[in-house]
Amino acid sequence: MKKIALVGYGYWGPFLLRNILDNPEASLVVVCDKDPEKLKIINRRYPTVRTTTEYRQVLQDKTVDAVVLATPIFTHFKLARQAILSGKDVLVEKPLAMNYLEAKELTALAAKRRRILMVDHPFLFSDAVHKIKKILDSGEIGEILYLDCVRVNLGLFQKDSNVIFDLAIHDFSIIQFLLNAKPKSLVCEASTHFGHQYDLAYILMEYADGVTAHVQVSWLSPAKMRRMIIVGTKKMIVYDDIEPTEKVRVYDRGVKISRSTREIEEMKVGYRSGDVWIPKVETIEPLAVMIAEFIKALTSRKTTVSGGHWSAEIVNFLESSTKSAQSGRKIIFNHANRQKR
Ligand SMILES: NC(=O)c1ccc[n+]([C@@H]2O[C@H](COP(=O)([O-])OP(=O)(O)OC[C@H]3O[C@@H](n4cnc5c(N)ncnc54)[C@H](O)[C@@H]3O)[C@@H](O)[C@H]2O)c1
């Protein structure tokens, strides 16, 4: 039984708490929040779980195996670093850190101290995303031509992050998982309509072999949309995460080009419109799967999904998108295209 401390009981903390309590391999021993009002809820509902406003006490507690951080993004680097230095394994809420430098430092420190460092990128634990990955890997849709992602809703305006860090992070993690590749370059246009953070952004990423991914994110949309279109040479996929059950649709549709043999060559475009099939998607809560993966990693001593290194790359692309929007420049990356977990 792994003994867990949850740090941060604001908006997201309660979701983590429920899933830690539900996991038979985990025991939630302490909840820490610097706001004592938040802890009153724990004391009332879960009297056997200890509470503290002092993070130091969590780090000094020898019974705690691992710390789960659900605190604001700007605290992730400092709190995760202290936890690793105190010999604790760490699960950090997305994103791993505010910038790539900090993310890399945490990853290196965790490796040096032989600590588990994992990040909650929730879509990596969703059955819909795993079904899509299986379809892509099977070659059913052919070569991928492009991906188009829309993730928009009204709010929630964040204090310490822009809409790229808040929403595009999900698309970046899904794309990195599906393609198992990093972009060669990216360019981002973003704007601020309210407050001081970007609340609307359009990011275009280029991958090897001419594959492109376009990500649109906004806190200023009247309707909530979570849609990803993946177009292949043979078939096309539409993933709509708002759909309660039929989230993934595979369209046997495409374009057929033939050239006439006449003197002046003419391109003929034919359209193929075949069947649509809907793979069955399990309705298991991704957070439950994520917590189970973390507990497994604590025993096996290795992360299989969203480890520190993998998640640091996501921070790199978030930071680069923000820099591209600020400078109006395309960012070119100097890294090998395939990547390890
Ligand atoms: N996985 C997801 O889909 C998802 C969704 C929402 C939020 N998040 C992430 O969860 C994290 C928290 O977001 P939130 O919306 O819950 O924030 P929040 O501001 O609602 O809650 C943060 C809590 O942390 C506490 N806190 C801050 N500093 C602390 C410290 N040093 N020690 C102890 N407690 C401290 C605050 O008092 C607060 O109760 C962020 O990283 C965010 O990106 C993830």
The ligand as an SDF file (V2000), in Angstrom:
LIG
                    3D

 44 48  0  0  0  0  0  0  0  0999 V2000
   -5.6480   17.7030  -15.2350 N   0  0  0  0  0  0  0  0  0  0  0  0
   -6.5410   18.6440  -15.5140 C   0  0  0  0  0  0  0  0  0  0  0  0
   -7.3490   18.5400  -16.4330 O   0  0  0  0  0  0  0  0  0  0  0  0
   -6.5370   19.8910  -14.6500 C   0  0  0  0  0  0  0  0  0  0  0  0
   -7.6930   20.6570  -14.5450 C   0  0  0  0  0  0  0  0  0  0  0  0
   -7.6460   21.8070  -13.7240 C   0  0  0  0  0  0  0  0  0  0  0  0
   -6.4720   22.1490  -13.0890 C   0  0  0  0  0  0  0  0  0  0  0  0
   -5.3670   21.3640  -13.2640 N   0  0  0  0  0  0  0  0  0  0  0  0
   -4.0890   21.7250  -12.6170 C   0  0  0  0  0  0  0  0  0  0  0  0
   -4.2040   21.5760  -11.2110 O   0  0  0  0  0  0  0  0  0  0  0  0
   -3.3470   22.5230  -10.5500 C   0  0  0  0  0  0  0  0  0  0  0  0
   -4.1700   23.3230   -9.5440 C   0  0  0  0  0  0  0  0  0  0  0  0
   -5.1570   24.0210  -10.2370 O   0  0  0  0  0  0  0  0  0  0  0  0
   -6.4890   24.5000   -9.4960 P   0  0  0  0  0  0  0  0  0  0  0  0
   -7.3620   25.0580  -10.5480 O   0  0  0  0  0  0  0  0  0  0  0  0
   -6.9870   23.4380   -8.5830 O   0  0  0  0  0  0  0  0  0  0  0  0
   -5.9040   25.7100   -8.6020 O   0  0  0  0  0  0  0  0  0  0  0  0
   -6.5860   26.3920   -7.3110 P   0  0  0  0  0  0  0  0  0  0  0  0
   -5.9710   27.7270   -7.1940 O   0  0  0  0  0  0  0  0  0  0  0  0
   -8.0670   26.2570   -7.3800 O   0  0  0  0  0  0  0  0  0  0  0  0
   -6.1010   25.4710   -6.0950 O   0  0  0  0  0  0  0  0  0  0  0  0
   -4.7600   25.4260   -5.6800 C   0  0  0  0  0  0  0  0  0  0  0  0
   -4.7340   25.1350   -4.1780 C   0  0  0  0  0  0  0  0  0  0  0  0
   -3.3610   25.0270   -3.7840 O   0  0  0  0  0  0  0  0  0  0  0  0
   -3.1970   25.6870   -2.5360 C   0  0  0  0  0  0  0  0  0  0  0  0
   -1.7800   26.0660   -2.4140 N   0  0  0  0  0  0  0  0  0  0  0  0
   -1.1010   27.0010   -3.1050 C   0  0  0  0  0  0  0  0  0  0  0  0
    0.1980   27.0350   -2.7390 N   0  0  0  0  0  0  0  0  0  0  0  0
    0.3420   26.0800   -1.7860 C   0  0  0  0  0  0  0  0  0  0  0  0
    1.4410   25.6200   -1.0230 C   0  0  0  0  0  0  0  0  0  0  0  0
    2.6520   26.1490   -1.1630 N   0  0  0  0  0  0  0  0  0  0  0  0
    1.2350   24.6230   -0.1180 N   0  0  0  0  0  0  0  0  0  0  0  0
    0.0090   24.0770    0.0380 C   0  0  0  0  0  0  0  0  0  0  0  0
   -1.0720   24.4750   -0.6560 N   0  0  0  0  0  0  0  0  0  0  0  0
   -0.9160   25.4530   -1.5730 C   0  0  0  0  0  0  0  0  0  0  0  0
   -4.1450   26.8650   -2.5940 C   0  0  0  0  0  0  0  0  0  0  0  0
   -4.4680   27.3190   -1.2930 O   0  0  0  0  0  0  0  0  0  0  0  0
   -5.3360   26.2510   -3.3240 C   0  0  0  0  0  0  0  0  0  0  0  0
   -6.2820   25.7030   -2.4300 O   0  0  0  0  0  0  0  0  0  0  0  0
   -2.7260   23.3660  -11.6620 C   0  0  0  0  0  0  0  0  0  0  0  0
   -1.4730   22.8540  -11.9870 O   0  0  0  0  0  0  0  0  0  0  0  0
   -3.6700   23.1820  -12.8390 C   0  0  0  0  0  0  0  0  0  0  0  0
   -3.0230   23.3230  -14.0940 O   0  0  0  0  0  0  0  0  0  0  0  0
   -5.3950   20.2390  -13.9950 C   0  0  0  0  0  0  0  0  0  0  0  0
  1  2  1  0
  2  3  2  0
  2  4  1  0
  4  5  1  0
  4 44  2  0
  5  6  2  0
  6  7  1  0
  7  8  2  0
  8  9  1  0
  8 44  1  0
  9 10  1  0
  9 42  1  0
 10 11  1  0
 11 12  1  0
 11 40  1  0
 12 13  1  0
 13 14  1  0
 14 15  2  0
 14 16  1  0
 14 17  1  0
 17 18  1  0
 18 19  2  0
 18 20  1  0
 18 21  1  0
 21 22  1  0
 22 23  1  0
 23 24  1  0
 23 38  1  0
 24 25  1  0
 25 26  1  0
 25 36  1  0
 26 27  1  0
 26 35  1  0
 27 28  2  0
 28 29  1  0
 29 30  1  0
 29 35  2  0
 30 31  1  0
 30 32  2  0
 32 33  1  0
 33 34  2  0
 34 35  1  0
 36 37  1  0
 36 38  1  0
 38 39  1  0
 40 41  1  0
 40 42  1  0
 42 43  1  0
M  CHG  2   8   1  16  -1
M  END
$$$$
